[in-house]
Amino acid sequence: MKSESIGAGAPISKKDLKDLLHETKETLAVELKNDNSNSTFGYLDLWNVQKRQRTAASMRRRLM
């Protein structure tokens, strides 16, 4: 009995493997400012989450 394993695709060349494993430098966007950094989770947000959950649950009940 053969004990070979078959791969998921074509073999990768050494050059392609080197390109995939090459580490890139991280860059930061220091000019970008986030104006919504002080936003909080309010009553309206909670209401919307609960409304979406109720709708999803009722739709699941209809499908069964």
PyMOL commands that set and color helices and strands:
alter all, ss='L'
color gray80, all
select helices_A, chain A and resi 14-21+35-38+43-63
alter helices_A, ss='H'
color red, helices_A
deselect
rebuild
show_as cartoon
